[in-house]
Amino acid sequence: MAAPNSTSSTVQAQSSPAISLLRDEGHINPGRDSDSDPSTISVPAGLPSANPTKSYWLQNLSPVLEGHRTTPELPAEADVVIVGSGITGAFAGWFLKMGVDSDAPPGLDDGLQEEEDLYKRMEINQKVVMLEAREACSGATGRNGGHCQPQVYFSLTSAEFELETYHFLEKLIKKYDIPCDWVSQSGVHAFLSQDIFDLAKDGVEDLKTTHPHLAAQVTVINPTSPGSDNETDSTSPDTQAKNKNSRPKPTLSSLRIPHAKGAIIQQHAASLWPYKLVSWLLEHLLSKFTSDEFNLQTNTPVTSLRRASRSDIPTTSAGNSRQWLLSTPRGNILANKVILATNGYTSHLLPKMSDLIVPVRGQVAALLPPAFSQSTTRLQQSAKEAGIAKLDYTYLYIASEPGEEGHNTKEDYLIQRPIITETDPQIKGGPGEYIFGGGRDFASSPAYGLGEWRDDSIDQDVSTYLKGHLSPPLDLRPEVQISNEGTINNKSLPLNDTYQWTGIMGFTRDGHPLVGPVPASLLPDPDADNSDTLNENEAARSEQGKGRAIGEGEGVWICAGYNGHGMPVAALSARAIVEQVLGRSSLSSRRRGAETLPTEFDLTEERASFT
């Protein structure tokens, strides 16, 4: 899903920036009773629902990928098995087969070039199998809010990495001309309560001293004082100078949020059709590589993961390197290495991680602009003539003070789909639907969606909220208002929806993703009745491995737990996992000179035992 939500001091969301600021200051704790406290949630997730809600992004599945099985039978073994085919799984496959440094600049010295060539031969020869429980990309990536926005002004530990991921995606999509409706634009964080806006502003002020290059990408918009014609400027001097030589500085009214207490504009954000991005990656891999090199098996849920025994391995196999056995309803597959790109469903395969990654259900709606009927698909006139508000930004709506019926948090997110008219007959598009998600504070069963791994129904209370609470705070009048803040009617403007769907996020204890080798203590125990398991010295290895990212050498990696913020993180987190799987992290960092994976993402002993 897109803009994430906070939970409690136990399982926290690396969510909307101001919510994180308030949480760190101890001002909010949405887990108000035992029923909504994630620390009480330790039940493993089930398999993805067989009949999920229909997502806007999944309305037209790829003919290549729908029901795809590269081979009629499940392969008996693989070098690497990737579980999951969303953005993480797709990029793990991409970097395994295309090379982790396929985007790096040329120019290695002789020693590094020799090492690079060795790794490329390893990558080409890897037999990779991807297993997906349902259709390709039918999980969180195919059910999110369709935006990608790096967190810049509050999460300094990951800001540079998220910006690198954003620009990597932007360049990749441009390089291959990937038809995924990527639109680069700025993102507006609209603060609807004063306390949280004040904290956010303080964070930006600190940023000017500690990280001025990040502060230059942020603009603070304060309310207009009576009689003034603009807000107070809180940007860096360089940014102020640029603004004076370009278009007028935005106001809350021109940003279509006249009732907000203030706003922060981030320079880099984007809207996109996430399924189209992932489906292009998978189709490219399938077209480029043989079935022995890359094999996708959809509608093949992994029901269990365990260590392989000698009796599991046929004499024709690669031998003892096949150390893991994955079971599916269609048979078993042996693997040397396993990458879990399973996000909120991780605990189904690793029950010991039930309270490390908690599934959380979010909900999103595709809403028609007020001038449309349910059946309208294309404008007969311009957006302005039809009375349609065209949004120039993506939005996050953030509040922390008590609101309607005691609901005290608001962390909603919004993008707009392209507006296409009959005057543009060669361009595909629609009526400019608003893709609006959030309202999790209104979820009734379970509270806040915590612990819910089923995405086969919608919450009616959240549905009512999404259809009735986009405007206000958003001003949907077709003409952008430059002044007259606070003049629009406060009465809610109900909108019709074309789709409403749910999706499952994965929330972690400390609000950071879990990326790296899985510690032995979290892996399935060896079968007590099976004395011929391959890893008889597990305890000794685990003891030797203390003090580092434990689990290295066990053969199972995880890249999950994005706390609803996966789009600007997942792609290069997957690259980091592939580097670890291939044992080439050192070369890659020397090769690219790029941002490395934040240490907060590492799955260490300390994080595994954190309470």
Secondary structure as UniProt FT lines:
FT   HELIX           17..25
FT   HELIX           34..36
FT   HELIX           38..40
FT   HELIX           56..58
FT   TURN            63..67
FT   STRAND          77..83
FT   HELIX           87..98
FT   TURN            100..103
FT   HELIX           110..125
FT   STRAND          128..131
FT   TURN            136..137
FT   HELIX           140..143
FT   STRAND          147..148
FT   HELIX           156..176
FT   STRAND          183..191
FT   HELIX           194..210
FT   HELIX           212..215
FT   TURN            216..217
FT   STRAND          218..221
FT   TURN            226..227
FT   HELIX           237..244
FT   TURN            252..256
FT   TURN            258..259
FT   STRAND          262..271
FT   HELIX           274..288
FT   TURN            291..293
FT   STRAND          294..297
FT   STRAND          304..307
FT   HELIX           310..312
FT   TURN            315..316
FT   TURN            320..321
FT   STRAND          324..328
FT   TURN            329..330
FT   STRAND          331..340
FT   HELIX           343..345
FT   HELIX           346..349
FT   HELIX           351..353
FT   TURN            354..356
FT   STRAND          357..367
FT   TURN            370..371
FT   TURN            374..375
FT   HELIX           383..386
FT   STRAND          394..399
FT   HELIX           404..406
FT   STRAND          410..416
FT   TURN            422..423
FT   TURN            425..426
FT   STRAND          430..431
FT   STRAND          434..437
FT   HELIX           440..442
FT   TURN            445..446
FT   TURN            448..449
FT   HELIX           460..468
FT   TURN            471..473
FT   TURN            485..486
FT   STRAND          497..508
FT   STRAND          514..517
FT   HELIX           520..522
FT   TURN            528..529
FT   TURN            531..532
FT   TURN            536..537
FT   HELIX           538..544
FT   TURN            545..547
FT   TURN            550..553
FT   STRAND          556..560
FT   TURN            563..564
FT   TURN            567..569
FT   HELIX           570..582
FT   HELIX           585..592
FT   HELIX           599..601
FT   HELIX           605..609
//
